């Protein structure tokens, strides 16, 4: 694509936006300014004739995005990516053409920011999830990609007014749940707070307006108090010979709204609306300032946090304390160095904002890189983009707890984490082998929620394996993805074994024993399918999961072998022994037990489901998907059976039924709420779910129940 002359005429609105960008980016060198001008001209040409919903020239949006990045002191490559971030997505320019003009790095960044084509996906949710995955994976290669995306989202949120109300709410909800949390995770706190407030404004416009008016009135009422605190802080720090910069700040509206909602407070009851920031020259000065302020106003017990000694996972460092100020008002104070302040406001962007104090900045970057590494781990374990999006959202928890290992190492986990989350944070293999945990030297349940300062020791066993029930209380993305991946692998192995068994049976009636599934025959079959990357294990898995009928695969293989008997394919009876893997299930509609005549049905994505042969469900399934089945040797296995009992409604009836079941040697698993049959005054029907060993024991139990005088009928259900 030819680059137009940089002096090509801009309309007044575009010229104003361009001038503001170059004024804000005045920190760039002369050659970098020339490259930025080239990128502006390139984007102007690409977006020529395009307008925003508001009617403004489209180019004003990417120019505003680049200006926001310049405020954050983004480098020249990031600024160029900001100016051209929509070029590949919205115009006819290709990635190769852009790389030829601006180099591979800028082209890769812009490509990472471009959404995927909608035509590839069945629904909006899948398309959004795939585009998000593309963005996040691009971020793991170059963190500047997400910084540009956040600047893009920030400007879009500031200019949502021209959108339909429902679309504004949808975009705002996505921003609040995902992009604001990413800004917080990488330490862009100013963007985090503004994205929260803008989202709040568009999701709950009336609440926002009411709270905004209340805040305006509060400023007038509390102005004297804030001034008094600032003067007192300044005087006390001067007396302590501590050079400091003191700032007063309001909490953002969304955080106040969250506090009101969580604690059921009125605005007048929220006392800590204002906070103060004390910025000093060194770490020792932080602790000295803390002592000086604690001697000025009494600190509130339990409200001191030392994020300098133990930084947050995004690299944030500060001392936090809450003081009891004038008129009993709580005063929240943050104390930190200039370097820490740059990182607190800019996160990974602190690298561009603050050039000295490299150790602090490096720590922030290190924490971000560790998070990006964990994101790659989640991607590797996710089955699809929708699951990946869910896991990343889980991993964006704003609140954290700090847990100690027995050796004193500190691990950062999301608030609400359990010993299972802790075990997987140590190592995936430790998580897989976990059987118990000691919290502060006491054995505690694995679902126990951990608190900051807890010391956790994980007890493991070589024979242990993950329990699917852990997904009910494990909350970290790392733990949940590892558990899911293990279960998927286990289910795959079960499906492959079942598929192999079914295929061997189908082939045994068609081929001589010495030809059955030889390596040469497998390779010949795969070659005939002509599906690259498909393995024979995949074929067996598809058979076991019900995606492909074993008979059709067997006939295809037999034809390729050229030695088949030429007869009808006959499958031997499938044996059910009670210890089947997850891909062989007993139907919940008819609850077959040993002794029942049974048939098996192959269902797509479920594997094999076993029914009683009189089950009405079998009439609704394709006979080609049904297989003969029988019971194998059963050892100490209980089976669920439903019994519906119709009886007169008399006092003590349930006790008599329970005694009859117990006398038969079975256990009651659940009892449904009794109901009164239509037209049967004085009668009730109630369903019991019991555990029995087979039809012989079940027959005894049914006879025991029928022996109760009030009982009129007992049927399996």
N, C-alpha and C positions, 0 to 999 in steps of 0.2 A: 504494500500500500504506500503510495507516495506521501511524504510529509508535506503539508501546506506551509507556506511562508509564515514564520512566527509573527510577522507584523500584519497578518490577515485581520480584517476589521471584526471586532467583537461588538455585539449590541451593548447598550449602556449597563444593563443588569449583569451580563457576563463579564464585562470589563471591570466592573466594581468588584465582583467575586474574585477575579484573577488578580487584581491589584492587592486585595486583602491577603491572598495567599502569599504573594511575593514579599509583602511587608512582614508577615508573620514568619516566613522562612528566611529572614535576612541573615541567619546564622550560617547559611550554606556558603561554600566557596564559589568563585566565579564560574568555574567549569560545571559545577553542580547546578548552578542557576540556569545555565544554558540547557542542560539536560532536562530540567524541570519545565522550561519553556517549550522544549521540543515535545515533551509528554502532553502538555496542555494543548498544543496545536494539534497533536495526533488525536487526542480525545475530542477536541472541538470538531475536527473534520469527521470523525467516526459518528458522533452524535448529532451532526448537523441536521436540522429539521425535526428532531425529536423534542417533545415537551413533557413536563411532569403533569400529574393530575391537576395541579394548581394552575397550569397554563404557562408556567415559567419555562425558559429554555432548559432542557435536560442537563446540559453541561454545568449548570449552577450547582447541581447536587455533587458530582465528583469533585468540583473545585472546593466546595464547603467541607467535604470529607478530608481532602488533602490539607485544608487550613486547620482543621481540628488536629490532624497528625502533626502539623508544624508546631502547634501550641505545645504538644507533647515532645517536641524536638526529635521527631522521627528522622532517620537518615534519608538520603536522596533516593535510594531504591524503594523504600517504603512510601515516600511521597509520590513517586512516579506510579507505583502500584495503586495508590489511593486515587490519583487523578484518572487512571485508566481502568479502574476495577470493574466497570460494567461493559467495557469495550468488546471483550470476547463473547459475553453473554447476550448482548443486545444489538450487536452490529454484525456485519459480514466479515469482520477481521478474523483471521486464524491465529492460533498460537505460534505457528511457524513464522508468519509474517511479523508478529510482534517481537519474537525473539531475534529476528534479523535486524530490527531497528534498535532494540533496547537491551538485548542480551538474554540469556536463558534464565537468570535469577529472577528478573522482573516479570518475565513471561510466565514462569512457574508460579509466582505469587498470585498473579492475576487469574491464572487458570484455577488455582485453589479456591479463589473467591467466586468463581463462576458456578451457578447452579447447573444441575444435570438437565438434559432434555426431558420434558414431561412425558413424551410419547413412549418412553421405555417402561412406564410404570402403570399398574392397574388402578391405583388410587392416590389421592393427595398425600395421605399420611406416609405411604411408602416412598413417594417422591421426595418429600421433605426430609425423611430420615436418611435417605441415600445422599442427598445434597449436604446434609449436616455431617454425615460420615466423611464425605469428600473434604469438606472444610476442615474438620478436626484432624484428619490424617495429613493434610497439607500443613496444618499448624505444627504437627510433631516434627516436620522437616524444617520449618522456618516459622518461629513464633511470631514474626512480624505479620504473618497472614491474619492471625486472629486479632491483632491490634488494629489492623486496617478494617477488618470486619466490624469491630466494635465501634470504630469511628463512623463507619457507614450506617450501622444500626442506630447510633446516637443521633445522627442528622435526620434519618428517616423518622425516628420517634418525635423529633422536634417539629416535624412538618407533616404530621399525620392528619391534620385538620381537613384536608380535601378528600379523605377516604370515607367510605360508608361506615356508619357506627359499628356494625357487626364485624367488619374487617379490621377496624381500629382495635376492637376488643381482642380479636384473635391474635393480631400481631403483638399487642401489648402483653397478652398472657404468655406467648412464646418468649418474649423479651424478658419478662419477669422470671420465668421458670428456668431459662437457659442462658441467655446472653448476659444478663445482669450477674448471674452466678459465675460465669466464666470470667467476667471483669473482676469480680471479687477474688476468684481463685488465682489469677495471675497478678493481683495486687493493684489493679487500676481502680482505686477506691473512689476517685471523683466521678469517673464514668459509671461505676457501680451505683452510687447514690443517685445520680441524675437519671439513669435508666430505671431505677426503682420508682422514683417520683413520677416520671413520664408515663410509666406503665400504670401506676396507681391512678393518675389523672384520666387515662383513657378507659380503664376498666370500671372505675367507680367515680365518674365525673362530679356527682353531687357531693359525695363524701369529701372528695378532694377540695372542692370549692369551700365547703363549710369549715374544714380544718384549716385551710389557707387563711380565711377570714379570722378565725380564732387565733392563729399564730400572729397575725398582724396586730390584733388588739393586745396580745400578750407582750409583744415587743415594747409597746408604750408603757404597759404596766410594770414590766420588770427591767426596764432600761437602767434605772437607778441601782438595782441590785447587781446587775452585770458590771456596771462601772465601778461600784464599790469593791467587788471581788478582784477586778483587774488591777485597781490601785493597790489593794492589799497584797496581792501576789507580787507585783513589781517592787513594792517597798521591802517585803520580807526577803526577796531574792537579792536585792542590792545589799541589805544588811548582812546576808550570808556570803557576800562577795562572789555571787554566781552570775555570770553574764548570760542573759536569756532573752529570747523573743517570746512574747505571750500573745496568744490569739484566743478570742472568744468565738464560739461557733454555735449555730443552732443545729439540732438534730434534724435530719431530713423528714419530710412529712410522712413518707411511707413507714419509717421506723417508729414514729410516734403512733401512727394508725395501728401497726402491728402490736405495739405494747398495749394500747387501749383495748384491742380485740382479745389479746391473750389473757389480760388480767381483768377484763370487764370494767374498765375505768371510763369516766367522763374526761374530757380534755382538761377541765379544771383540776382533776385529781392527778394528772401527770406532772410530777414536780421537776424531773431532770430533763427539761427541754433544752437547756443550754449546757455546753461542755467547754472546757478550756484546754488549750494545747500549749505546753511549755517546751520550747526548743532550745537546747544548750549545745555546748561545743564538744563534749566528750561523754563517754559512758560513765566515768566516775562522777561527773557533774550531774548526770541523771539521778543517781542515788542521793547525792548531796541535796539536789532540789527537792526530791521526795521528802527527805528529813525536814527540810526547812518548811515545806507546806504543811506537813503533818503537825508541826509545832504551831502553825498559824490557826488551822481549823482541825477539829477532831476527825480522824478517819473513821469511816463506817466499818465495823468488823466484817471480815470475810469478803470484802470487795476489792482487795489488792491482788493484781495479777502481774507477774513478771514475764513479759514476752521478750525481754532482752536476753535473759538466761535461756528461755525456751521459746524460740520464735514460732510463729504460726506457720502452717504448711506453705503459705504463699510468700514466706520470707519477711513478713511484717514483724517489726520489733518496736516495743514501747513499754513503759511502765504505766499501768492503769491503776488509779485509785479513786475512791469516792469519799468526799469530805462533807461534813455537816456545816453548811455555810450560814450566812445571815438569815435570820427568821426561820432557821431549821431547814432551809432548802438544801437538797442534796446537790453537790457540785461534782460532776465527773471530770477528771483531769487525766490527760495523756502527757507523759514526759518522754522526750526522745532527742536524739542528736539531729543535726541538719541532714546527715546522710540517711538516717532512718526515716526522716520526714519525706525525703525525695522518693525513697522506696515505697513508703506507705501510700503516697499519692500516685506514684507512677508505676509501681511494681516492676515488671520486666522493662517497662519504658524508662525506669530510673537510670538505666544504662545510658540513655541518650540525654536525660535531664540533668544528671549530676555526674560529673566526670571524676571527681576525687572520691576518697573514701571507698576505694575499690572493693575492700573486703566485704562491706555490707551489701553492696550491689551484687557482688558475686554470689553471696548467700541467697539473695532473692532469686537470681537466675538459676542457681543450683536447685532450689526447691521447685521452681517451675519446671526445670528439666526432669526432675524426679517424677512430677505429676504427668508430664508428657510421656515418659517411659511407661507409666502405669496405664495410660490411655492406649498405647500400642498393645499392651498385654490384653486389655479388654477387647480390642479389635480382633486379635488373634483367636479369642475364645467365643466371639459372638457368631450366632448362626446367620443373622441377617442384620440389616441396618436398623430395623425397628428395635430389636433387642439391644443393639449397640447404643442407640440413643437413650434407651431406658437406663442402661448401666452407667452411662456418662452422667445422666441427670442425678442418679443416686450418688455418684462420686463428687457432685458439686455442692455437698452439704456445707453451709456457711459456718456451722458450729462444730467445734472439735473437742475431744478429750485427749489427755496426755497420760499414757499408760506405761508403767515400768516393767521391764523384764527382770527376772531374778538377778541378773548381773548388773542392773542399774541403767540399762539402755532405755531411752525414751522413744516410744512409738506414738505417732499421731494418728488418731482414728476419728471417724465421724461421730458426733454425739448420738448416743443410743446404741453404740457398738457393743458386742457381746464377746465372750471368750472365743467363739468361732471366728469372728472377724479378726481378733488378735492373732489367732493361730495362723490364719492365711496371710496376715501381714508379715509374720515372721518368715514363712516359706510355704509354698503350695503343698509340698509333701507333708509338712507338719500339720497343716489343716486337714488333709485327707486322712491322717492317722489319729486324729484327736478322739479321745474317749471321755475325758473329764478335764477339769481345770481347778486349780487352787487360786482363789482371790484373797490376797493378804493372808496366806497360809491356811485358808479354810476352803474345803471342798464345796463348790457351789454349782448349781445347774448351769448348763451351757447357754441357756437363754438369759442369764443374768446380765443386766445392763451395767456397763463399766462406768466408773467415775474417775475424774482426773486425780492422779496420785495413787490409784490402785496398782498393786504389784501382782502380775498374773504369771502363773506357771502352768504350762499346758502339759497334760499327761497323755501320752500316745501309746499305741499298740500296733505292731506290725500287721496284725490281722484286721485292724479296723478299716472302715471305708466310709465315705461321706453318706450322711443320712438325708434323703430328700426333704425331710421335715425341717432341716436347718434353714431352708429358704423362707420359712415362716418368720424367722427372727434375725438372721444374718442381714446386715444392711449395707456393708461396704461393697462397692462395685467389684473389687478384687475377689472377695469371698464368694459373692453370688455367681460371678462368671465362672470361677473355678469349680464350684459345686455343680452348676448346670452342665459344664463341659464334661465332667466325670460321668454324670448321669447319662448324657447323650452317648458317650463312648460305650458305656455299659449296655445301654439299650441297643446300640448298633451291633455289638458283639452277639447279644441274644438273638437279634433279627437275622444275622448272618448264619448262626447255627441252625435256626429254624428253617431258613431258606435252603440251606444245604441238605437238611433232612428231607424236606419236601421234594426237592429236585432229584435227590438220589432215588427216592421211592418212585417218582414218575419215570425216571430213566431206566429203572431196573426191569420194567415190563417192555422196554423197547430195544435195549442194547445188551450185548454180552458183558459179563462182569469185568473182563480185562479191558474193555473200552470205556467204561463209565468214567466220565469226567477226567480223562487223562489231560496232562498239560497241553499237549498238542491240540486236543479237541477244544479246550478252553480258548486257546489263542485263535483257532480257526473261527470260533463263534464270535469272539470280540471283533475280529477283522471283518466279519460279515455284517456286523452291526454298524461298522464304520462310524463309531462315536469316539473321538479322541478323548483321552483322559479317563475313559470308563474302564474300570478294572473288573475282574470276575467277582471280587468281593462285593462290588457295587451291585452286580447282577443278583447275587445271593441275598443281599440286603433288600433289594426291591421285591424279591419273591417273599421274603420273611415279613415284610411290611405290608404285603397285599397289593403293592403297586403293579406287579406282574404275576399272572397265573403260572404255577409251576408246570402245568400241562403244556402251555404254549411254548415255554422255554425248552421243555424236554423234546417236543416234536421238532423244533428248529435244530437243536443239537443232534438229534437222531438222523435227521435228513442230511446234515453236514457229514456225519460219520459214515453214511453209506452202507452200514452193516446192520441196520435195525431189523427187528423181527417182522415189522409190518403189521402188528396187531394193534388192538385198542390199548390206549394208555390206562393202566390200572394203578391206583394209589392204594397202598396198604393202609390198614387202619392206624390212625394216629393215636398213640398211647398217652394218656393223661395221668400223671403220677402225683400231682399235688405239690410238686416242688418246681413248677415251671417258672421260666424267666418272665420278664415283663411283657413279652410279645405273645404269650399265651394267657388269655384271661378267661375266667368263668363269668358267664353272662349274668348281669345283675337283674335282668328281667325275669329269669326263671330259676336261678340259683341251683345249678346241677350239683349233685353230690355222688360219691361212689355208690354204685348200684343202679343208678339211673341209666337208661339208654340215652346216648348222647350223639350229637353231630357237631363238627367244627366248621366255622365259616371264616374265610379269609376276607378281611375288611381293609380297605386302603388306609394307610397310616396308623392302623391299630394292631396289625398282625392277625393272630388267630383268636377267635372268640368261640368258646364252647357253650352249647345250648343243650337243654333236654330235647330229645327228638320230637316231643309233643309241643314244643314252644311255638306259639303263633308267629313269632318273629321269623322263623325259618320259612314260612309261607311267603314272606315279603322279600326274600333274598334270592339271587340268581343261583339256580342249582349248580352251575359251573363253578361257583365259588365255595360250594359245600364239600366237605370231606367226611368220610366215615371216621368215627373215633370210638375209643374204648378206654376203660380204666386200667392202668398199670397197677403194680403192687403198691398199696397205700401204707405209709408208716406214720402213725401218730400225727395225723393232720386233721384239723378242724375245718369245716366248711360252713359258710353262711346259708341259712334257709329262712325264708319268710313263711310264717303261718298266720293266716287270717282266721280268727275265731269269732263265731256268732253265738251269742249267749243271752240269757235273761240278765238284766241289769240288777244284780243283787249285791248286798254288802259282803265284802271279803272275797269277791270273785277273783281279783288279781292275785291275791295271796294263794288261792287254790291252784290257779294256772301256773304260777311261778313254782309252787311245790311239785306239781306234776312234771314240769320241765326238768327241775333239779333232780327228782327221783329217777328220771331217765338218763342222768349223767351229762346233761348239756348245760351250757351257759347262755344267759340272755344278754344280747348285745344292745338292743334298744327296743323301746315300745312306742308305737305311734299313739297320738291322741285318739281316744275312742270316739266313734261317730254313731249316730242313731240311723238305722236304715229307714228309708221311706216306707210309710204304711205299716211299720212294725212297732207298735207302742210297747214300751217296756223292754225292748231288746237293744243291744249294742253290738257293734263290730269293732274289733281291735286287732291290730297287726303286731306280732312279735317277730323280731329278727333274732334267731338263735344260732349257736354254733354246734354242729353235730359231726360225727365221724362218717356217717353214711346212711343209706336207706334203712338198714336193719335197726339202728338206734333210733332213727327218725320215726319208724313205724311204731316202736314201743312208746315214744313220747306222744304221738298222736292218739294212740289208744288210751294212754293215761289221761289226756285232756278230755277225750270224749266220755270218759268214765265219770266226769264231774256232772251231777244231775242237771245243772242249769245250762250246760253247753248243748247247743243244737247242731253245730257243724264246725269242722276244722278242715281248711283247705290250704294247700301250698300256694304261695303267692310271691 
